[in-house]
Amino acid sequence: MHLAAMDLNLVTVLHALLAERNVSRAAKRLGLSQSATSHALARLRATVGDPLLVRSPTGLVPTARAVAMQGSLESSLAEIERALFAEARFDPGTAERAVRVVTSDYAAMQLYPPLVETLSKEAPGISLWSESYTDESRARLARGEADLILAPPTPSTRETAASMHEEVLFEETFVCVVRKGHPLTRGKMTVQRFAAERHAFIAPGGRPGGVVDDALALQGLRRTVALAVPHFLLAPHVVAKSDLVLTMGRRLALEFARMLPLAVLEPPLALPSFSIALHWHARQTHDLAHTYVREKIRAVARTMAEQDGKLRRKKG
């Protein structure tokens, strides 16, 4: 007989009978009636093909087969009990885990430096394995081939609403980046001047068009994209040595301006903000290592928000 075809409740009945050697005491221990316990013993005998327990003047006596089974039953039931009911524990200092993160280089540059610093101190056995975001990333998350996604929020469907979780980590606004001494740094940058320049465009998916092109189109304008690259890291270096104009997120632009001869300008047209969210599958919501990493990512985002608030108060 296969295990799947067996009533596993009979295993606990046999364990109690072997321990008590008495049907009445075994029934009381299990919270069953004496007749139900006797019926279970009859089913066990039929299943195993052995009497298991036989009557004697002093009570029930296990057969040789039952004696041979008793030790394995006790250890197996104890192991099952530990697996089901033992208190879950997680020690960051000793945990070993590779967390697979799908992210853009933009989100990684904002979150990874402080995150890795924290993990190195608190959880040196936890490593981050990163891959670029693609159209297949959410499917990979659903299949368990990725643990986390750091990317803009995505519309939920009825199928994904219950299984996929996401929470916004931070919001970002756009600025324009040019080399120091660029003509746009002198005088007012009108939308006409902006559109007339040659532009660099960051297109992670390799597709033309974006929020800048949409905003210009509303005013009957178009721009010339002289350079399109898939990553945020390359474009600022090219812009620093050319007359190209790059529109990108404010935080990363300010970081590059501290490292490269770049000027950061406010865009001359209204552009929508964008957000970076933390995405994960419901199956990992209560995974302690996963929960720990998510909370450390949230902590980095909270620190970013606090720094933004201090900067705004200082400017005010």
C-alpha positions, 0 to 999 in steps of 0.5 A, a space after each residue: 500500500 502507498 502512504 497516500 492511500 493510508 489514513 495517517 491518523 492511524 499512525 498516532 493511534 498505533 503510537 498511543 496503543 504501543 505506549 499505553 498497552 491498553 485500549 481505554 487509556 489509549 482512547 483517553 490519551 487520543 480524545 477518542 471513544 474506546 470503540 473508535 480506538 478499537 476500530 482503528 486497531 482493527 484497520 491497522 491490523 488489516 493494513 499492516 497484515 499483523 495483529 500488532 497487539 495481542 491480549 494477555 493477562 496483564 494487558 495488550 502485548 506488542 508483537 515482534 513486528 510492532 516492537 520493531 516499528 515502535 522506535 521508528 514511529 516515535 522518532 518520526 512523529 517527534 520529527 513531524 511535530 518539530 517540523 510543524 510546531 517548533 518556533 521558527 527562528 532566524 539569526 541574521 548573524 549565522 544565516 546563509 542565503 542567496 537572495 535573487 533580486 531583479 532590479 534596474 541599475 537605477 534602483 540598485 545604485 540608490 538602495 544597494 550601497 547602504 543595504 550591502 553595508 548593513 548586511 555585511 555587518 549584521 548578516 554576512 552570510 546573506 548575499 544578493 544575486 542581481 539580474 536586470 528587469 525584463 518583461 519576463 521578470 514578474 513571471 520569474 517571480 511567480 515561478 520562484 526563480 526570483 525572490 524580489 523585484 525592485 522596479 516601478 509599480 505594475 497594474 495588478 490583475 485578478 490573477 496577480 492581486 492575491 499572489 503578488 505583493 508590492 509596496 512603494 519604497 520611494 518616489 522620484 522626480 526628473 531633472 535635466 543633466 548637461 555638462 558644466 558650461 553647456 549653453 543651456 546653463 546660461 539664460 533661461 532654458 525654455 521648452 523650445 531651447 530644450 527640444 532643439 538640443 540633441 538628447 541622450 535617452 536611457 531606454 532599459 527595454 530598448 524601446 523609443 519614446 518616453 515621458 519626455 517625448 510624450 510631454 513635448 508632443 503635447 506642445 507640438 514639439 519633438 526632440 532628437 535622440 542622438 544616443 540611446 543606452 540601456 543603462 543609467 551608469 553610462 549616459 552621465 559619463 557621455 553627457 559630461 564629455 558632450 553637448 547632449 542633454 540627459 533627463 533622469 531621476 533627481 537623486 542619481 543625477 545629483 550623485 553623478 554631479 558630485 563625481 563628474 563635471 555636470 550641471 543639474 537643471 530643472 526641466 522646462 516642462 511638466 514631467 510626471 514623477 515615478 516610483 520604485 516599489 518592492 515586489 515579492 510573491 505571497 509564498 515568501 511573505 512569512 519566510 524569516 530570511 526574506 522578511 529580514 531582507 525586505 525590512 532592511 530595504 525598507 529601512 534604506 528607503 526610510 533613510 532616503 525619505 528622511 534625508 530628502 526631508 532634511 534637504 527640503 527644510 534646509 532649502 526652505 
